[in-house]
């Protein structure tokens, strides 16, 4: 990541360097061309006016030669005059090529039709500027050309110095960028390494690990907070799993132990009376039934937890469903002489899984009947608004202490274990109800005080989103 940032930071500097150098070089050369071309035109006009034959004798040419010499000293000009046969008529440089025929592309182009030809020759560090010489009698006739050769080595030297200075500046800036980027990268990576270390420890099963020393309101702090929250949930899930396994083992161990004791008792008594055999065998059957109930409830919980199976959604009349549940449980309430009251406030239909929702409500109503003493009351009410259906189950039973109310939906949790076993409960009924209601995006809450009964309120959306 740091190298990527460095590359992205240095790329604009490199582009800036080449663009600036190219722009400055173009400006310098354009400026030099602007200085040379007027002199080339003056020389062309003088030659055209005086002609080649009297060129060496004219005062104007001598003046031109003096101007060229002065310019030559300052800028390094060289002047050559050609006739239309490419023969050198005049050469201002030492070791003159006067009288020789020299083929120069710029001169040929000027004679053949171009008004002015300027060409940079980088290998020679020179600028060639050629202007045609026209006949004084016919402006369309070209009788020769004037060529100015100027050294631009001073420009290249200036550019070389400038290039070196810019490279030094860019190198210093780049070094600063690299240092800053790596400091920033280390600052950014340090908390990420701490997070990664904790993740690796948790991957080995150490779920008690937490991310610390990540402060502030930045993304790392938010990530650390979210991760710690997830770790706490995972730790709770792991503890719940361990407790669940322990509870299942304990719940199954009790009937198995009872059956073993009863079976051994029968085996040890060779001539036990038939009534004792029947009593012990009935006790064994009861323990088997208890194990069967535990197994069935566990299977119901597993089915509820397997969300990928989904819900069998259909349109369900809550009023009819609750009425059917109360009819089915009425023999149990009559046996305990408990008044089972149904308050049908308003009719309502919802989208739900009727089987799972029926099981959930049945468990809660049945619990109310089981834990309400003889002569008590269990009241079930159905109400709704434009968004939710509300089902309340109110009993006049033993009540639930406030400290226990957050735990009653845990698997195998019992407020009164001895009483619960007397009623034949498995400790899974409320867990099954809670799981089924959550699967419908609903909620369940309890309000209770000891010896004043309890009220369970179920809220389920009428339409599934």
N, C-alpha and C positions, 0 to 999 in steps of 0.2 A: 504494500500500500504506500509506504514511504517513497519507494523508487518511482511509483506511478505519479505521485504528487511532484517529485523532483522533475521527472520528465515533462509533465504538463506545465511546470513553472519555467523550465529552461527553453521549451519550444518557442514561446513568444519572444524570448530574448534573442534566440538564434535568428528568427524571422526579422526581428527589429534590426539586428546587426547587418544582415545582407541587404535589407531594403534601404537602410540609411546609407551604407557605402555606395550602393548602386545609384541612389538618388543624388548624392554629393558628386560622384564621378560624372554623372550626366550633366549636372549643373555646371561643373567646371569646364567640361568639354564644350558645352553649348556656349558658355561665355567666351572661351577661346576662339571658337568658330566665328562668333560675332565680331571679334576683333580682327581676325584675319581676312574675312571676306571683303570688307570695304577696301582694304589695301590691294587685294587682288583685282578688284574692279578698277581702281585708280590706275594700276599698272597696265591693265588691258586697254583702258581709254587712251593712255599716253602712247602705247605702241600703235594702236589703231590710227591715232592722229598723225604721228610722225613717220610711220612706215618702218620696215625692217632695214632699208638701205642706209638711212641716216641715223639709225638708232644709237650708235656709239657716239655721235657727234653732238647730239642735242643737249641743250642745257637742262631741259626737263628730265631727260633720262639721268643726267648726272645728279640732279636733285633727288630723283627717285632712288638712285643708287645710294645716295647719302642717307635718305630716310630708311632704306632697307638695311643699311649697315648699322645705323643706330638701333633699329629694332632688333637686328640680328644680335647685337651685343646684349640687349636686354632680354630678348625672348628666344633667340636662336632661329631667326628666319633664314630661309634660303630661297632665292628667286631664280626661276628658270623661264626663258621665253622660247617658245617653239614656233616654227612655221608649220604650214599645213602638211608637210612631209615628215613631221616629227623630228626635224633637225633642230638641235639646240642653237639658237641665235645668241642667247646671253645666259650666263650662269654666274651668280654672285658669290659662289663658294670658291675657296682656294682649291687648286687642282681642277680648274674649270674644264667642263665637258663641252665647251663651245665648239660648234662645228660637227659634233657627233650626232648620230641618229640614235635616239633612245626611245624605246617603246615603254610607255607608262600608261596603264589602263585609265587612270583619271584624266590624263591629257587626251587620250583617244576618245573618251566619252564626251569631253567638253567640245572637241572639234566636230564630232559626229552629230551634235544636236543639243546637248544639255547646256543650260544657261550657266550653272555652276555645279561643280562636283566636289564634295568634301568627304574624305575617307580617313578613318583612323586606322593606323597600322600599329597594333599593339606590340608586335615583335620588335619593331624599330623605335617604339615610343615616339612616333611622329604623327603629325596631322597633315595630310595632302589636300590642298585646295586648288582646283583648276578652274580657270575662267576662259572662255573662248575670246579670240581677237577677231572682230568683224571688219570687213572692208569699209573704208570711209565712203565708197561710192555705192555700195549695195549692202544694206543692213542684214540681208539674209545670207550673205556670203561670209564664210568663216575662213580666215587666212592663217590662223595660228591659235596659240593658247598661251596663257601665263600660268605657271605653276608655282605656288608657294608651299614650301615644306617647312613646318615649324615643329620644333622639339616640344613634346609635352611630358618630358621626363620629370619636370618639376611637379606636375600634377600628380603623377604616379608616386613620386616620393612623398608628397603631402598626404596622399591617400594611404600610403603604406604606414606613415607615422600615425595617422588617424585610426587606421585599422588596428594597429598595435595598442593604442590608447583605449579604444573601445573594447578590444579583447581583454585587456587588463581589468577594465571596469566590469565587464560581463563576468569574468572569472571571479572577481571579488563578490559581486552580487550573487553569482551561482553558489559560491561557497557559503555565503550567508543564508541563502535559501535552503541549502542542504542541511546546514546545522539546525535552522529553525524547524524544518520539516521533521528531522529525526527526533528533535526534542518533543515536538508536538505528537509525533507518532508514539514515542515512548510514554508520553503522558496519557494518550488515548488507550494504549495497549495495556498499561499496568493494571487498571481495574478489570479489564477483560481477562487478563491472565488469572487474577484472583477468582473471578467468576468461573473460569474454565477449571481451575484447581478444585473448587468445590463441586462442580459437576462431575469431574472424574472420581472424586471420593464417593459421591452419591451413587455413581455407577457401580461401585463395588459393594453397595448395600448399606452404606453408612448414611441413613436417612436423617440423622440428627444434625448434619452439617448445615451451616447457614453462611450467607455472604455478609461480611462485615466491612467496615472502613470504606464504604462507598457512599459518600455524602453528596448533598446538593439536590438540584431538581433536574439534572440532565437525564439523558436516555439511559446511562449506565445505572443511575440510582433507581429509575423506574424499573429497569430490567432486574436489578438486584431485589427490589421489593416484591416484584411479581414472582421471581424465582423462590424467594423465601416463603411466600404465601403458598406456592405450589408444593414446596418441600414439606411445609406443615401439614398440608392436606394429604400428601403421600404418607407421611408418618402416621397421621390419624387413620388412614385407610389400612396401613400395615398393622397398627395396633388393633383396629376393628377386626381385621382378618384373623389375627392371632386369638383374640377373644372369642370370635365366632367358632374357630376350630376347637378351642378349649370348651366352649359351651356345648357344641355338638357332641364332643366326646363325653362330657359329663352327663348330658341328657340321655344319651344312648347307654352309658355305663350303668345308670340307675336301674332301668328295667332289665337289662341283661343280668345284673347282680341279683335282682329279685328272682328272676326265672331260674338262675343257677341254684340259689338257696332253696327255692320251692322244689326244684327237681331233685336235689340231693336229699331233701327231707323225705320225699316219697320213696326214693331208692333205699334209704337207711331203715325204713319201717317195712318189714316183710309182710306183716299181717295187719296193716293199717285199715281202719274201717272205710267202707265205700264213701261215706259222707266226707271224710277227710280228703280222699282222692279227688272227689268232685270239687271240694272247696279249693284245694291247691291248684287243680287244673284250671278252674275258673279264674284264679288269680293270675296264672300264667297267660291265659287268653287275654285278660285285661292289660297285662304288660305288653303283649304283642300288639294289641290295639293301640296302646300308647305309642309304641315304636312306629306303627304304621301312620299314626297321625303326625308324628314328628317328621317322618319321611315325606309325607304328602305336603306338609307345610314348607319343608325345605325345597321340594320340587317347585312349588308355587312361587317361592322367592326367586329361585333360579330363573324361572320363566319370565318373571317381571324384570329381572336384571339383564336379561338378554334383549337389549333394545333393538338389535338388528332384526328380531322377529316382528317387531312393530305391533300395532294394535289393530284389531278387527273392527274398524270404525263403522258404525251405522247410526241411524236416527233412533234415539232411545227416549221413551217417555219416563222421566224420572218418577213421576207420581205413581205410575203403574208398577215400576220396578220396586220402589220402596214398599208399596202395598203388598206385593208378592212376598217380599222379604219378611214382613211382619206376620203374614199368614203362616209362613213356614216356621217362624219362631214362636208362634202363639202357644203351641203345646208346652214349650219350655217355660214360658212366662206363667201359664196357667198352673203348671206343676208347682211353681214357687209362689203362687198367688200374687203375682206382680201385675199391676195394671199397665197394659201396653197401649199408649195413646198415639194416634196419628193426626197431626195437624197439617192438612193440605191447604196451604195458603193460596197458591195459584198454580195452575197447570204449566208445565214447562217441558220442552223437548231439547235434547242436546245431541251433539255428535260425540259418541263415546264407544268404548268396547264394553258391551253390556255384561259379559261374563266376568271380566276383571273388576268392573265397578260394583257389580252385585256382590262379589266376594268381599270387597273392601268394606262396603257398608254393612254387610251381614256380620263381619267380625266385630265391628264397633258396637252394633246393637246387641249382639250376643254377649259381648263383654259387659255391657251395661246390665243385662239381665243376670249374668252370673254373679256380679259383684254388688247387686242390690239385694238387701235383706228381704225376707218374706214380708209381703204386704206393702212393698214399696211401689215406685212408679218409674216407668221408662217412657219418655216422650220423644217422638220423632217428628220433626217439622221440615217441610219443603217450601222454600221461597225463592224468588229470583228477581233480578233487575234486568236491564237491557244488555248486560255483558256476562253476568255470572249466575249460576244456580247455587243456592245455599242449602245445605242439608245439616241440620243440627240434631244431635242425639244427647238428651239430658236424662240423667238418672238420679236417684236419691240414695246412692250406695255409700260405700265407705270413703269415697273421695281419694284424691291423690295429693300428697305433700308437694308444695311448690318446688322443693329441691329435686323432686323426682320427675317433674313434668317434662323436662327436656330429654329424659332418658327412656321414656316409656315406648318410644318407637324403635329403640335398638333391639336387635335380634336376641331372643332369649332373656330379655330383661324383664324382671318381675318386681313389682312393688312389695308384694307379700308372697314369697316363694311357697310357703307351706299351704296357704289358702289357694294359691293358683293350682297346685298339684291336686288338691282336693277336688277342685272343679274340673279337672281333666285337661287343663290348658297346657300348651307347649311353649308359651312365651314368644310365639312367632306371629300371632294374629295381627297385632297392631303394626308390626314391621311389614307384613304383607299388605295391609291396608295403606300404609304410608307410601310404599313403593308403587302401588297401583294408582294412587291419586296423583303422585308426582309424574307418572307416565302420561297422565291426561293434562299436564301443565297446570295442575291444581295445587291446593294447599290444604293443610289440616292443622288446627290448633286446638288446644285444650285449656279449659278454665275450670279450676277446682280448688276446693279447700277440704281438709280432712273432716269426715263425718257430715259433710254438706253436699255430697254427690259431685258429679262432674258433668261438664258440657263439652262435647266434641263438635266442632264446627268445620264442615267441609265446604270449600269453595272451588268450583270447577267452571272454566269458560264454557259458555253455551256453544260458541263456534270455534273450531280449531283454526289457528292461524298458520 
